[in-house]
Amino acid sequence: MVNGRGSLLMQVLQLIEDIKLFFANLYTRLAPLKYLPGPNPDATAQAYTATRVTGGLKKGRKITTKQAIKRLKRGADVYSTSKKRAKKLQKKTYGNKKAIHDKPHGKGYRPHYHNRKRKGGHSFY
């Protein structure tokens, strides 16, 4: 009887090892597919729409660099996730001309960039 139980136990343990090996191989084959680069709708999002409100700034929807430049040219504001990005957008809007940095003008305000003539929209960050 001990031989029968021992043999059954060994078969169950072998089966468990086989199942582990099967899933390990399956994961190895499928895992790279999970990380393949695909279309990323946020890849071109360089900024967000922004609206100045009493006591601060309201961040809106994500927009592309091209949309951000159009907004800045017509005098609308843009919010970027970094200082570098905000400056780059302001410079691109006006042909790589110097961007002027402003610190927050008061409580609830954000630092931002203007074009060199201080016309157009604000590029906040």
C-alpha positions as CSV (number, residue, x, y, z in Angstrom):
1,M,0.0,0.0,0.0
2,V,2.9,2.4,0.8
3,N,4.3,1.8,-2.7
4,G,0.9,2.7,-4.3
5,R,0.6,6.0,-2.3
6,G,4.3,6.8,-2.9
7,S,3.9,6.2,-6.6
8,L,0.7,8.3,-6.7
9,L,2.4,11.1,-4.8
10,M,5.3,11.0,-7.2
11,Q,3.0,11.1,-10.2
12,V,1.1,14.1,-8.7
13,L,4.4,15.9,-8.0
14,Q,5.7,15.2,-11.5
15,L,2.4,16.5,-12.9
16,I,2.7,19.7,-10.9
17,E,6.3,20.2,-12.2
18,D,5.1,19.6,-15.8
19,I,2.4,22.2,-15.4
20,K,4.8,24.7,-13.9
21,L,7.2,24.1,-16.8
22,F,4.3,24.4,-19.3
23,F,3.3,27.8,-17.9
24,A,6.9,29.0,-17.6
25,N,7.4,28.2,-21.3
26,L,4.1,29.8,-22.3
27,Y,4.9,33.0,-20.3
28,T,8.4,33.1,-21.9
29,R,6.8,33.0,-25.3
30,L,4.0,35.4,-24.7
31,A,5.6,37.9,-22.3
32,P,7.5,39.8,-25.0
33,L,4.2,40.4,-26.9
34,K,3.0,42.3,-23.9
35,Y,5.7,44.9,-24.3
36,L,5.8,45.3,-28.0
37,P,5.5,49.0,-29.0
38,G,2.1,49.8,-30.3
39,P,0.2,52.9,-31.1
40,N,0.3,55.2,-28.1
41,P,-2.4,57.9,-28.1
42,D,-0.4,59.9,-25.5
43,A,2.9,59.7,-27.4
44,T,2.3,63.0,-29.2
45,A,0.6,64.7,-26.2
46,Q,3.1,67.4,-25.2
47,A,0.7,69.5,-23.3
48,Y,-2.7,70.2,-21.9
49,T,-5.2,72.9,-22.6
50,A,-5.2,75.4,-19.8
51,T,-7.6,78.1,-18.6
52,R,-6.8,80.8,-16.1
53,V,-9.4,80.9,-13.3
54,T,-9.7,83.0,-10.2
55,G,-6.9,81.9,-7.9
56,G,-5.2,79.5,-10.3
57,L,-5.1,77.5,-13.4
58,K,-7.5,74.8,-14.7
59,K,-5.8,72.0,-16.6
60,G,-7.9,70.6,-19.5
61,R,-7.5,67.8,-22.0
62,K,-4.3,66.5,-23.5
63,I,-3.2,68.0,-26.8
64,T,-0.5,67.4,-29.3
65,T,2.5,69.7,-29.9
66,K,0.9,71.0,-33.1
67,Q,-2.4,71.8,-31.2
68,A,-0.4,73.5,-28.4
69,I,1.4,75.7,-30.9
70,K,-1.9,76.8,-32.5
71,R,-3.3,77.6,-29.1
72,L,-0.3,79.7,-28.1
73,K,-0.4,81.6,-31.4
74,R,-4.0,82.6,-31.0
75,G,-3.4,83.7,-27.4
76,A,-4.8,80.7,-25.5
77,D,-2.9,79.1,-22.7
78,V,-1.2,75.7,-22.5
79,Y,0.0,73.6,-19.5
80,S,3.0,71.3,-19.8
81,T,4.2,68.6,-17.4
82,S,7.8,70.0,-17.2
83,K,9.6,73.4,-17.4
84,K,11.7,72.1,-20.3
85,R,8.6,71.1,-22.3
86,A,6.9,74.5,-21.6
87,K,9.9,76.4,-22.8
88,K,10.3,74.2,-25.9
89,L,6.6,74.8,-26.9
90,Q,6.9,78.6,-26.5
91,K,10.1,78.6,-28.6
92,K,8.6,76.4,-31.3
93,T,5.6,78.7,-31.6
94,Y,7.7,81.6,-32.6
95,G,10.4,80.1,-34.7
96,N,12.9,79.2,-32.0
97,K,13.1,82.8,-30.7
98,K,14.0,83.3,-27.1
99,A,11.3,82.4,-24.5
100,I,10.9,84.7,-21.5
101,H,10.4,83.0,-18.1
102,D,8.0,84.4,-15.5
103,K,7.8,83.2,-11.9
104,P,4.3,82.9,-10.5
105,H,2.6,86.3,-10.1
106,G,1.0,85.4,-6.8
107,K,-0.6,82.6,-4.7
108,G,-2.3,80.0,-6.9
109,Y,-0.4,81.1,-10.0
110,R,2.0,78.9,-12.0
111,P,5.4,79.7,-13.5
112,H,5.3,80.1,-17.2
113,Y,7.0,81.2,-20.4
114,H,6.0,84.0,-22.9
115,N,7.5,84.7,-26.3
116,R,10.1,87.4,-26.4
117,K,7.5,90.1,-27.2
118,R,5.1,88.8,-24.4
119,K,2.4,88.3,-27.0
120,G,0.2,85.2,-27.4
121,G,-0.6,82.6,-24.8
122,H,1.2,81.5,-21.7
123,S,3.1,78.2,-21.6
124,F,2.6,77.1,-18.0
125,Y,4.3,74.3,-16.2
